[in-house]
Amino acid sequence: MLNCYPINATAENWLHDTLVSMIESLHQNIALGNVPKKSQVSWKSLLPTNLPANLKKDISASHGLRDKFFAYMDAIQPLSAPQRSQILKILQDQNKIHDLVTGKGGLPLIPISLINVRDAAYDLFVFAFGKLTDFEVRKRQYQIIFDSLGNKICPFCGIERVMDPEETAQDQDHYLAKSLYPFSAANMRNLVPMCICCNRVYKKAQDVISDENGKQRIAFDPYDCIPPKVSLMNSVIDDKALLPIPEWNINFLPASQEAETWDAVFKIRTRYKRDILNHHYGTWLQGFRSKCALDRANGKLAEKLTQKQIRDALEEYRDYKAVSPSIGMAGFLEPLVFDFLLQKFDQGEVRIVDLVHDAVLGI
């Protein structure tokens, strides 16, 4: 991804933490033979004593949470002690988000043989995820993230904008799919806003830490990563094309498994080539020609220029675009295109030399 989110956006994680604490206590009580009664009094007594009074009131008043919690209790009660210990470990492991996405946590999936437990966990934590909206926790998280973004563009693609909080509710995706990792469905660390296109068209319910063959893979942690640089320098000019249109070769620097997972899940290379570079290449070249025409009209470019002066005009435009790239629609790729053209100019690529020559001199 192109930018990371501020970790303080995940700080308001009290609902998730409370449920995990209650489940851990539930497992301990069942192991000791102290099965809680399914009553409102029992529900209130299970809440952590250190939970602030206002939050305790919010949770105790949610009969939906209560009923789904007791349904989870019914699902684990018949299990053997080893099976309950296994589920408890999966609960804990599914919430070690950084370890999971960086390949240190394995794939802690609930066994298909315990599908009733998985369904009960899913119902409980997905319901809790919905309560985050009722408690306006997600709203506050999104505001922090939106305020942190300088250009208000989706960090997962750099193409689509993220919506203003006053406009509409932005998609806040479960980075680890809730269908596979239900215990992290209400964990703020697992909730990441992204544009509708990234979420609904590309990521969907994909497992970011496991490929289509079930093999574990490494992904970027949206709250703790070093974003890669995008490079077009290995692109080539098609000698057979009528116009010197590059065959775009997109690389991520440094090369990494995380970057390849990012590409595999969000189809970054495909989208950059198809939707941005192929469509905007001609427009960006015309922008360079127009700038040169203006400079000639203002006397900044002479009628006769040396090869070096022509090159300098291209380099100056590249530098200008690097400082002032277009916002949205992956506009950061525009200076990279001119970086590539400058490289080909220096390498003596005849068609590019001629293209730049004609643009600068207005031929």
C-alpha positions in Angstrom: 0.0 0.0 0.0 1.0 3.6 -0.5 0.5 5.0 3.0 0.0 3.6 6.5 -2.8 4.5 8.9 -2.1 6.1 12.3 -2.1 3.4 15.0 -4.0 5.7 17.4 -7.1 5.1 15.2 -7.3 1.6 16.8 -7.1 2.8 20.4 -10.8 2.7 21.2 -10.9 -1.1 21.2 -12.8 -1.5 24.5 -15.7 -3.5 23.1 -13.5 -6.1 21.5 -11.3 -6.3 24.5 -14.3 -6.7 26.8 -15.7 -9.6 24.8 -12.3 -11.4 24.7 -11.9 -11.0 28.4 -15.4 -12.3 29.0 -14.9 -15.3 26.8 -11.6 -16.1 28.5 -13.4 -16.0 31.9 -16.2 -18.1 30.4 -13.7 -20.8 29.3 -12.2 -20.8 32.8 -15.5 -21.1 34.5 -16.7 -24.0 32.3 -13.4 -25.8 32.9 -14.1 -25.5 36.7 -17.7 -26.7 36.2 -19.1 -23.2 36.9 -21.4 -22.7 33.9 -23.0 -19.3 34.1 -26.8 -19.1 34.0 -28.3 -17.5 31.0 -29.9 -14.5 32.7 -29.5 -10.7 32.7 -28.1 -10.8 36.2 -25.5 -13.4 35.2 -24.7 -11.3 32.0 -24.0 -8.2 34.1 -21.9 -10.2 36.6 -19.6 -11.4 33.8 -18.6 -7.9 32.7 -15.1 -6.9 33.8 -15.0 -5.0 37.1 -12.5 -2.5 35.7 -14.8 -1.5 32.8 -15.9 2.2 33.1 -19.5 2.5 34.3 -20.8 4.2 31.1 -19.4 1.4 28.9 -20.6 -1.3 31.3 -24.1 0.2 31.0 -23.9 0.2 27.2 -22.8 -3.5 27.0 -25.2 -4.8 29.7 -28.1 -3.1 27.9 -27.4 -4.9 24.7 -29.6 -8.0 24.8 -28.3 -9.0 21.4 -24.7 -9.2 22.7 -26.0 -11.1 25.7 -28.0 -13.7 23.7 -25.2 -14.3 21.2 -22.6 -14.6 24.0 -24.8 -17.3 25.7 -25.2 -19.0 22.3 -21.4 -19.2 22.1 -21.4 -20.6 25.6 -23.8 -23.3 24.4 -21.5 -24.1 21.5 -18.4 -24.7 23.5 -19.9 -26.3 26.6 -20.2 -29.8 25.1 -16.5 -29.7 23.9 -13.8 -31.6 25.5 -11.2 -29.7 27.6 -8.6 -30.0 24.8 -11.0 -28.7 22.2 -12.0 -25.7 24.4 -8.3 -25.0 24.9 -7.8 -25.1 21.2 -10.6 -22.7 20.6 -9.3 -20.3 23.2 -5.9 -20.3 21.6 -7.4 -19.6 18.2 -9.3 -16.7 19.7 -6.0 -15.3 21.0 -4.1 -16.0 17.8 -6.7 -14.5 15.5 -6.2 -11.2 17.3 -2.4 -11.0 16.9 -3.0 -9.0 13.7 0.6 -7.8 13.1 2.0 -11.3 13.6 -0.6 -12.8 11.2 0.0 -10.4 8.4 3.7 -10.5 8.7 3.8 -14.3 8.6 4.6 -15.0 12.2 1.3 -16.3 13.3 0.3 -19.2 11.0 -3.3 -19.5 9.9 -5.3 -19.9 13.1 -8.6 -21.2 11.5 -11.4 -22.8 13.5 -11.5 -26.5 12.3 -14.5 -27.4 10.1 -15.3 -30.1 12.6 -16.2 -27.4 15.0 -18.4 -25.4 12.6 -21.0 -24.8 15.2 -18.4 -23.0 17.3 -17.2 -21.0 14.3 -20.8 -20.0 13.5 -21.4 -18.9 17.1 -18.2 -16.9 17.2 -19.1 -15.3 13.9 -22.6 -14.3 15.1 -21.2 -12.8 18.3 -18.3 -10.8 17.0 -20.0 -9.7 13.8 -22.9 -8.4 15.9 -20.4 -6.6 18.1 -18.9 -5.1 14.9 -22.4 -3.7 14.2 -22.5 -2.2 17.7 -19.3 -0.3 17.0 -21.5 1.8 14.6 -24.2 2.2 17.3 -21.5 3.4 19.8 -20.0 5.7 17.1 -16.6 4.0 17.6 -16.2 3.4 13.9 -17.2 7.0 13.2 -14.4 8.3 15.5 -11.9 5.8 14.0 -12.7 7.0 10.5 -12.4 10.7 11.4 -8.9 10.1 12.8 -7.8 8.2 9.7 -9.4 10.8 7.3 -7.7 13.7 9.1 -4.4 11.9 8.8 -4.6 11.6 5.0 -3.0 14.5 3.2 -4.6 14.0 -0.2 -7.7 12.0 0.8 -6.9 9.3 -1.6 -7.3 5.6 -0.8 -3.9 4.3 0.4 -4.6 0.8 -1.0 -4.7 2.0 -4.6 -3.9 5.7 -4.9 -6.7 5.9 -7.5 -10.0 6.5 -5.8 -10.8 9.1 -3.2 -11.9 8.4 0.4 -15.1 10.0 1.3 -15.5 12.9 3.7 -17.1 11.7 7.0 -19.9 14.2 6.5 -20.7 12.8 3.1 -21.3 9.2 3.7 -20.0 6.2 5.6 -16.8 4.9 4.1 -16.2 1.2 3.7 -14.3 -0.1 6.7 -13.1 -3.4 5.6 -12.2 -6.4 7.7 -8.6 -6.8 6.6 -8.6 -10.4 7.8 -11.9 -11.8 6.5 -14.5 -12.1 9.2 -15.7 -15.4 7.7 -12.3 -16.9 8.3 -11.2 -15.1 11.4 -14.4 -14.3 13.2 -12.8 -13.6 16.6 -11.2 -10.5 15.1 -14.4 -9.1 13.5 -14.8 -6.4 16.1 -11.1 -5.7 16.6 -10.3 -2.1 15.6 -6.8 -3.3 14.6 -8.5 -5.4 11.9 -10.7 -2.6 10.5 -9.2 -0.5 7.7 -11.1 2.1 5.6 -10.6 1.7 1.9 -12.3 2.9 -1.2 -15.4 1.1 -2.4 -13.6 -0.1 -5.5 -10.8 -1.7 -3.5 -13.2 -3.3 -1.0 -16.1 -4.4 -3.1 -14.6 -5.1 -6.5 -11.1 -6.4 -5.7 -10.6 -7.5 -2.1 -14.1 -8.8 -1.3 -13.7 -11.7 1.1 -10.2 -12.7 0.0 -7.8 -14.0 2.7 -4.9 -11.6 2.5 -2.7 -14.0 4.4 -3.5 -17.1 2.4 -3.5 -17.5 -1.4 -6.1 -19.3 -3.5 -4.3 -22.6 -2.8 -4.4 -22.1 0.9 -0.6 -21.3 1.1 0.3 -18.7 3.7 1.6 -15.4 2.5 2.8 -12.1 3.9 0.9 -8.9 3.6 1.3 -5.2 4.6 0.1 -4.2 8.0 -2.0 -1.2 7.3 -1.2 0.3 10.7 2.5 -0.6 10.7 4.4 -0.8 7.4 7.0 0.9 5.2 5.2 1.5 1.9 7.1 0.6 -1.2 8.1 2.9 -4.1 6.5 2.3 -7.5 8.9 2.2 -10.4 8.3 2.2 -14.2 12.0 2.2 -15.1 11.9 -1.3 -16.5 9.2 -0.5 -19.0 10.1 -0.8 -22.7 9.2 0.9 -25.9 7.3 -1.2 -28.5 9.3 -0.8 -31.7 6.4 -2.1 -33.7 3.8 0.4 -32.5 3.0 3.4 -34.6 3.5 5.7 -31.6 6.3 5.2 -29.0 3.8 3.9 -26.4 5.6 2.0 -23.6 4.8 -1.5 -22.6 4.5 -0.8 -18.9 6.5 -2.9 -16.5 5.6 -1.9 -12.9 8.0 -2.8 -10.1 7.8 -2.3 -6.4 10.9 -1.1 -4.6 12.1 -2.8 -2.6 10.7 -6.1 -4.0 8.9 -7.9 -1.3 6.3 -10.6 -0.6 4.1 -7.9 1.0 4.1 -5.9 -2.2 3.3 -9.0 -4.3 0.4 -9.8 -2.0 -0.9 -6.2 -2.3 -0.8 -6.6 -6.1 -2.5 -10.0 -6.0 -5.3 -8.9 -3.8 -6.0 -5.4 -5.2 -4.7 -6.0 -8.8 -2.5 -2.9 -8.5 -0.4 -3.5 -11.6 -3.4 -4.3 -13.8 -5.3 -1.2 -12.6 -2.3 1.1 -13.0 -1.6 -0.2 -16.6 -5.2 -0.5 -17.8 -6.9 2.4 -16.0 -4.2 5.0 -15.6 -1.1 4.6 -17.7 -2.7 3.5 -20.9 -5.4 6.1 -20.7 -3.5 9.1 -19.4 -0.1 8.7 -21.1 -1.2 10.7 -24.2 -2.8 13.4 -22.0 0.3 13.7 -19.9 2.5 14.1 -23.0 0.1 16.8 -24.2 0.6 18.5 -20.9 4.3 18.5 -21.5 3.8 19.9 -25.0 1.5 22.6 -23.7 4.0 23.7 -21.0 6.7 23.9 -23.6 4.5 26.0 -25.9 3.8 28.4 -23.0 7.5 28.6 -22.2 8.3 29.4 -25.9 5.6 32.1 -25.9 7.0 33.6 -22.7 10.6 33.5 -24.1 11.7 30.9 -21.7 12.7 28.6 -24.5 14.6 29.7 -27.5 13.8 28.8 -31.1 17.0 26.8 -31.4 18.1 24.6 -28.6 21.0 22.2 -28.0 20.3 18.6 -27.2 21.2 19.3 -23.6 18.7 22.2 -23.4 16.0 20.0 -24.8 16.9 17.4 -22.2 16.9 20.0 -19.5 13.3 21.0 -20.4 12.2 17.4 -20.0 14.0 17.1 -16.6 12.5 20.4 -15.4 9.0 19.2 -16.2 9.7 15.8 -14.5 10.8 17.7 -11.4 7.8 20.0 -11.5 5.4 17.0 -11.7 7.3 15.3 -8.8 6.6 18.3 -6.6 3.1 18.9 -7.8 1.6 15.6 -9.0 -2.0 15.3 -9.9 -4.3 14.4 -7.0 -6.3 11.2 -7.4 -6.4 8.7 -10.2 -2.9 7.6 -9.3 -1.5 11.0 -10.4 1.7 10.1 -8.6 2.5 8.0 -11.7 2.8 11.0 -13.9 6.3 12.1 -12.8 7.3 8.4 -12.9 6.4 8.4 -16.6 8.6 11.4 -17.3 11.4 9.8 -15.2 11.1 6.8 -17.5 11.1 9.0 -20.6 14.2 10.9 -19.3 16.0 7.6 -18.9 15.2 6.5 -22.4 16.3 9.9 -23.7 19.6 9.5 -22.0 19.9 6.0 -23.4 19.5 7.5 -26.9 16.1 5.7 -27.6 15.6 7.4 -31.0 11.8 7.5 -30.9 11.8 9.1 -27.5 14.5 11.5 -28.4 12.4 12.6 -31.4 9.2 12.8 -29.3 10.8 15.0 -26.7 12.5 17.1 -29.4 9.2 17.7 -31.2 7.4 18.6 -27.9 10.0 21.1 -26.8 10.4 22.8 -30.1 6.7 22.6 -31.0 7.2 20.6 -34.2 
